[in-house]
Amino acid sequence: MRANNITIYNAAAGHFAMSVGLIWWGCGMVLAIGYLMFVYRMFRGKVTISAGHG
């Protein structure tokens, strides 16, 4: 009966999968931060507070 229980050790991914996931996460975060910096620099100074509606 105890063999069918799900524990944190039984549900965890393997070491290799976690390492690959960490690498992909790091690459994704670098891309996301780079994209945000690009967008903010591209639109810097083009919008003023008085340009809004209302």
C-alpha positions in Angstrom: 0.0 0.0 0.0 2.8 2.4 0.8 4.5 1.8 -2.6 1.7 3.6 -4.4 2.0 6.8 -2.4 3.3 9.9 -4.2 6.0 11.7 -2.2 8.1 14.6 -3.2 11.0 12.2 -3.9 8.8 10.0 -6.2 7.3 13.0 -8.0 10.6 14.9 -8.6 12.2 15.0 -12.0 15.6 13.6 -12.4 18.9 15.5 -12.1 19.5 15.7 -15.8 16.0 17.0 -16.5 16.3 19.7 -13.8 19.7 20.7 -15.2 18.3 21.1 -18.7 15.3 23.0 -17.4 17.5 25.4 -15.5 19.6 26.1 -18.6 16.4 26.7 -20.7 15.0 28.9 -17.9 18.2 31.0 -17.8 18.2 31.4 -21.6 14.5 32.4 -21.6 15.1 35.0 -18.9 18.0 36.5 -20.7 15.9 36.8 -23.9 12.9 38.3 -22.0 15.1 40.9 -20.3 16.8 41.7 -23.5 13.4 42.1 -25.3 12.1 44.4 -22.5 15.2 46.6 -22.7 14.9 46.8 -26.5 11.2 47.8 -26.3 11.8 50.4 -23.6 14.7 51.9 -25.5 12.8 51.9 -28.8 9.8 53.9 -27.4 11.8 56.1 -25.0 10.9 59.8 -25.3 8.1 59.2 -27.8 5.2 59.3 -25.4 4.3 62.2 -23.1 1.9 62.3 -20.2 -0.4 64.8 -22.0 -0.7 62.5 -25.0 -3.3 60.3 -23.3 -7.1 60.3 -23.7 -9.3 61.6 -21.1 
